Amino acid sequence: MPSTRGPTLALYVTLRQLSIFDAVARHGSISRAASELNLTQPAVSMQVKQLEDQIGLKLIEQIGKRMCLTEAGQVLRVHADRINAQISELETAMEEFHALERGVLRLAVVSTANYFLPERIADFTRRHPGVRVSLAVVNRDAVLASLAENRTDLAITGAPPETADVIARNFMDNPLVVIGPPDHPLAGEKTIPIARLADETIVLREPGSGTRATIERYLSEHKVPYRPGCELSSNEAVKQAVQAGLGIAIVPAQTLELELETHRLVILPVEGFPLIRHWYVLHRSDKRLSSAAEAFRALLLGQKEPLPKKSGELTSA
């Protein structure tokens, strides 16, 4: 049958047509192919005819009682076999993503999460060793920018943005406490009025830090002016500055375990503290989470991981 169609029309051949053609080629019979595919014989014949019309070449010919592939049909079968094999591999790969046997989990977290998140990530990777975790540890502004620009699947921060574009769920308390060196004049007090903070130099995190924003907002609400000291880009640096006598600070209690055990720092009993904040896990409301992201979110929230669908120390970035 002479071709009346351009070769690019073959691009419109469907995977269903190739699958049916392959079954006919393997069995050498329309009826046996129809039985395998749970189709009627006319449906199989129609698909083969449409495939031949689409390509513009005869693919199967009847010789006596036998069905044989033409030369074009033999070439097509080779390519059909390759395509079917690749489709099978694709299905397997997609199933592995659903079953959490592979994939990438992208996280953006504030630096204070350094103190508890490695344990959660280790738990997740023990359960799903085939999933690679890509982690960015930055300040709150950078975390929210990463989320807004869709460079991360999940974000973890102490203060979610007030926007309908983000879904935020809290999963853990994040108390803030006032700290000073053991020999600080306020260290022996039983209760310290919050107004006394106006007389102290306060060591601060850098602008863009969620902890700093919370402190400034809280002191403003209580009409307590403060004397800012040095600005530092990590909780570790803030604690070192307080130990060196550069002022007091307000930091997450979760960062203090070692310093309290070794008596290098003390918690000052200022009224209104500990100031209870929360840790939140965030994702974009318009984003469909991957199986890995859904599973990690469920782990943080203490929920059961979603069922599969069919078909370390952190460093600042």
C-alpha positions as CSV (number, residue, x, y, z in Angstrom):
1,M,0.0,0.0,0.0
2,P,1.7,3.2,-1.1
3,S,2.2,5.9,1.6
4,T,0.2,9.0,1.2
5,R,1.2,10.4,4.6
6,G,4.4,12.1,5.7
7,P,6.7,10.2,8.1
8,T,6.0,12.6,11.0
9,L,2.5,11.4,11.2
10,A,3.8,8.2,12.8
11,L,4.3,10.3,15.9
12,Y,0.5,10.0,16.4
13,V,0.7,6.3,16.9
14,T,-0.6,5.4,20.4
15,L,0.9,3.2,23.0
16,R,-2.4,1.2,22.9
17,Q,-2.0,0.5,19.2
18,L,1.6,-0.6,19.7
19,S,0.6,-2.9,22.6
20,I,-2.2,-4.5,20.5
21,F,0.1,-4.8,17.4
22,D,2.7,-6.5,19.6
23,A,0.2,-9.1,20.9
24,V,-0.9,-9.9,17.4
25,A,2.7,-10.2,16.2
26,R,3.6,-12.6,19.1
27,H,0.5,-14.8,18.6
28,G,0.2,-14.6,14.9
29,S,-3.5,-14.5,15.4
30,I,-6.1,-11.8,15.9
31,S,-8.3,-14.2,18.0
32,R,-5.5,-15.2,20.4
33,A,-4.4,-11.6,20.8
34,A,-8.0,-10.5,21.5
35,S,-8.2,-13.2,24.2
36,E,-5.0,-12.1,25.9
37,L,-6.1,-8.4,25.9
38,N,-9.7,-9.1,26.8
39,L,-10.9,-7.4,23.7
40,T,-13.2,-8.5,20.9
41,Q,-11.6,-9.6,17.6
42,P,-13.2,-6.7,15.7
43,A,-11.7,-4.2,18.2
44,V,-8.2,-5.7,17.7
45,S,-8.6,-5.7,13.9
46,M,-9.8,-2.1,13.9
47,Q,-6.7,-1.0,16.0
48,V,-4.3,-2.8,13.7
49,K,-6.1,-1.2,10.6
50,Q,-5.9,2.2,12.2
51,L,-2.2,1.7,12.9
52,E,-1.5,0.8,9.3
53,D,-3.5,3.8,8.1
54,Q,-1.7,6.0,10.5
55,I,1.8,4.9,9.3
56,G,0.7,4.4,5.7
57,L,2.2,1.0,5.4
58,K,0.9,-2.6,5.4
59,L,2.2,-4.3,8.6
60,I,0.4,-7.7,8.6
61,E,-0.5,-9.9,5.7
62,Q,-2.5,-13.1,5.5
63,I,-0.6,-16.0,3.8
64,G,-3.0,-19.0,3.7
65,K,-4.2,-19.5,7.2
66,R,-1.2,-17.7,8.8
67,M,-0.7,-14.1,9.6
68,C,2.7,-12.8,8.9
69,L,4.5,-9.5,9.5
70,T,5.6,-7.6,6.5
71,E,9.1,-6.2,6.4
72,A,7.7,-2.9,7.8
73,G,5.8,-4.8,10.4
74,Q,9.0,-6.6,11.5
75,V,10.8,-3.3,11.9
76,L,7.9,-1.8,13.8
77,R,7.8,-4.8,16.1
78,V,11.5,-4.3,17.1
79,H,10.7,-0.7,18.0
80,A,7.4,-1.6,19.7
81,D,9.3,-4.1,21.9
82,R,11.8,-1.4,22.9
83,I,9.0,1.1,23.6
84,N,7.0,-1.5,25.7
85,A,10.2,-2.4,27.6
86,Q,10.8,1.3,28.4
87,I,7.2,1.8,29.4
88,S,7.5,-1.2,31.8
89,E,10.7,0.3,33.2
90,L,8.9,3.7,33.6
91,E,6.0,2.0,35.5
92,T,8.5,0.3,37.8
93,A,10.3,3.6,38.4
94,M,7.0,5.4,39.2
95,E,6.0,2.6,41.6
96,E,9.3,2.9,43.4
97,F,8.6,6.6,43.9
98,H,5.2,5.8,45.3
99,A,6.7,3.0,47.5
100,L,9.4,5.4,48.7
101,E,12.2,3.2,47.3
102,R,13.7,6.2,45.5
103,G,13.3,10.0,45.2
104,V,14.5,13.2,46.7
105,L,13.1,15.1,49.7
106,R,13.9,18.8,49.6
107,L,13.9,20.6,53.0
108,A,14.6,24.2,53.9
109,V,14.9,24.8,57.7
110,V,15.9,27.6,60.0
111,S,19.2,27.1,61.8
112,T,17.7,26.4,65.2
113,A,16.2,23.2,63.8
114,N,19.8,22.0,63.8
115,Y,19.2,20.9,67.4
116,F,16.4,18.4,66.9
117,L,15.9,17.8,63.1
118,P,18.9,15.4,62.5
119,E,17.2,12.8,64.7
120,R,14.0,13.1,62.7
121,I,15.9,12.9,59.4
122,A,17.8,9.8,60.6
123,D,14.5,8.1,61.5
124,F,13.1,8.9,58.1
125,T,16.2,7.6,56.2
126,R,16.2,4.4,58.2
127,R,12.7,3.8,57.1
128,H,13.3,4.9,53.5
129,P,17.0,4.4,52.6
130,G,16.4,4.9,48.9
131,V,15.2,8.5,49.4
132,R,17.9,11.2,49.3
133,V,17.4,14.2,51.6
134,S,18.5,17.6,50.2
135,L,18.7,20.1,53.1
136,A,19.2,23.9,53.2
137,V,19.8,25.4,56.6
138,V,19.3,29.2,56.5
139,N,17.4,32.0,58.4
140,R,13.6,32.4,58.3
141,D,13.6,34.9,55.4
142,A,15.6,32.6,53.2
143,V,13.4,29.6,54.2
144,L,10.2,31.4,53.2
145,A,11.9,32.6,49.9
146,S,12.8,29.0,49.1
147,L,9.2,28.0,49.7
148,A,7.8,30.9,47.6
149,E,10.1,30.1,44.7
150,N,9.2,26.4,44.9
151,R,12.9,25.4,45.6
152,T,11.8,23.2,48.5
153,D,9.1,20.6,49.2
154,L,8.7,21.4,52.9
155,A,9.9,24.2,55.1
156,I,10.4,24.2,58.9
157,T,10.3,27.4,60.8
158,G,9.2,28.9,64.1
159,A,6.8,31.4,62.7
160,P,4.7,30.8,59.5
161,P,3.8,33.6,57.2
162,E,0.3,35.0,57.3
163,T,-0.7,34.0,53.8
164,A,-3.3,31.7,52.2
165,D,-0.6,30.4,49.8
166,V,1.0,28.3,52.6
167,I,-0.3,25.5,54.7
168,A,1.3,25.4,58.1
169,R,0.9,22.8,60.9
170,N,2.7,23.1,64.3
171,F,4.3,19.9,65.5
172,M,6.4,20.8,68.6
173,D,6.8,23.6,71.2
174,N,9.7,26.0,70.8
175,P,10.1,27.9,74.1
176,L,12.4,30.9,74.3
177,V,14.3,31.7,77.5
178,V,16.5,34.5,78.8
179,I,20.1,33.4,79.4
180,G,23.1,35.0,81.1
181,P,26.5,33.9,82.4
182,P,26.5,32.2,85.9
183,D,28.0,35.3,87.5
184,H,25.5,37.8,86.1
185,P,23.9,40.0,88.8
186,L,20.4,38.8,87.9
187,A,21.4,35.1,88.2
188,G,20.6,34.9,91.9
189,E,17.1,36.5,91.6
190,K,14.0,34.3,92.1
191,T,11.8,36.5,89.8
192,I,12.9,39.2,87.5
193,P,10.4,41.8,86.3
194,I,10.4,42.1,82.5
195,A,11.1,45.8,82.8
196,R,14.6,45.0,84.1
197,L,15.6,43.9,80.6
198,A,15.6,47.6,79.6
199,D,18.8,48.0,81.7
200,E,20.6,45.1,80.0
201,T,22.5,44.8,76.7
202,I,20.9,42.1,74.6
203,V,22.9,40.0,72.2
204,L,20.7,39.4,69.1
205,R,20.4,37.2,66.0
206,E,20.8,38.9,62.6
207,P,17.9,40.7,60.9
208,G,15.7,38.1,59.1
209,S,15.9,35.7,62.1
210,G,12.5,34.5,63.3
211,T,13.8,34.4,66.9
212,R,14.8,38.1,66.7
213,A,11.5,39.1,65.2
214,T,9.6,37.4,68.0
215,I,11.8,39.0,70.7
216,E,11.4,42.5,69.2
217,R,7.6,42.1,68.9
218,Y,7.3,40.7,72.4
219,L,9.3,43.5,74.1
220,S,7.4,46.1,72.0
221,E,4.1,44.7,73.2
222,H,5.2,45.1,76.8
223,K,6.7,48.5,76.1
224,V,10.2,47.5,77.2
225,P,13.0,49.3,75.4
226,Y,16.2,47.4,75.0
227,R,19.8,48.1,74.4
228,P,21.0,46.0,71.4
229,G,24.4,44.4,71.6
230,C,26.2,42.6,68.9
231,E,24.3,40.9,66.0
232,L,25.3,37.3,65.3
233,S,24.2,34.8,62.7
234,S,23.8,31.6,64.8
235,N,22.6,30.5,68.2
236,E,26.1,29.1,68.9
237,A,27.7,32.5,68.3
238,V,25.0,34.2,70.5
239,K,25.7,31.7,73.4
240,Q,29.5,32.3,73.1
241,A,29.0,36.0,73.3
242,V,26.9,35.7,76.4
243,Q,29.5,33.4,78.0
244,A,32.1,36.1,77.2
245,G,30.1,38.7,79.1
246,L,28.9,40.7,76.1
247,G,25.3,40.8,77.4
248,I,22.3,38.6,77.9
249,A,20.2,36.9,75.2
250,I,16.9,35.3,74.5
251,V,17.3,32.0,72.8
252,P,15.4,28.7,72.1
253,A,15.6,26.5,75.2
254,Q,16.3,23.5,72.9
255,T,19.8,25.0,72.1
256,L,21.0,25.0,75.7
257,E,21.4,21.4,76.9
258,L,25.2,21.3,76.9
259,E,25.7,24.8,78.4
260,L,23.3,24.2,81.2
261,E,24.8,20.8,82.0
262,T,28.3,22.3,82.2
263,H,27.1,25.4,84.1
264,R,28.5,27.8,81.4
265,L,25.1,29.5,81.1
266,V,22.1,29.9,83.3
267,I,18.4,30.6,82.6
268,L,17.3,34.0,84.1
269,P,13.8,33.7,85.6
270,V,12.3,36.7,83.8
271,E,8.5,37.1,84.2
272,G,6.7,36.1,81.0
273,F,9.3,33.5,80.1
274,P,9.6,30.9,78.8
275,L,7.9,32.5,75.9
276,I,6.2,29.6,74.1
277,R,6.5,29.5,70.3
278,H,5.9,26.5,68.1
279,W,7.7,24.7,65.3
280,Y,5.8,24.5,62.1
281,V,6.1,22.4,58.9
282,L,5.0,24.3,55.8
283,H,4.2,23.6,52.2
284,R,2.7,25.6,49.4
285,S,-1.1,25.2,49.2
286,D,-0.9,24.8,45.4
287,K,1.8,22.1,45.5
288,R,1.0,18.4,45.3
289,L,3.5,16.8,47.7
290,S,5.6,13.9,46.6
291,S,5.2,10.6,48.5
292,A,8.5,11.3,50.3
293,A,7.4,14.8,51.4
294,E,4.0,13.4,52.6
295,A,5.8,10.7,54.6
296,F,8.2,13.1,56.3
297,R,5.4,15.5,57.1
298,A,3.4,12.7,58.7
299,L,6.5,11.7,60.7
300,L,6.8,15.2,62.1
301,L,3.1,15.4,62.9
302,G,3.2,12.0,64.6
303,Q,0.8,10.6,62.1
304,K,0.9,7.3,60.2
305,E,2.7,7.5,56.9
306,P,0.4,7.5,53.9
307,L,0.1,4.1,52.3
308,P,2.2,3.8,49.1
309,K,0.1,4.4,46.0
310,K,0.1,1.8,43.3
311,S,0.3,2.3,39.4
312,G,24.2,13.6,60.6
313,E,24.9,17.2,61.5
314,L,23.4,20.1,59.6
315,T,25.5,23.0,58.5
316,S,24.4,26.5,57.5
317,A,23.9,26.9,53.8
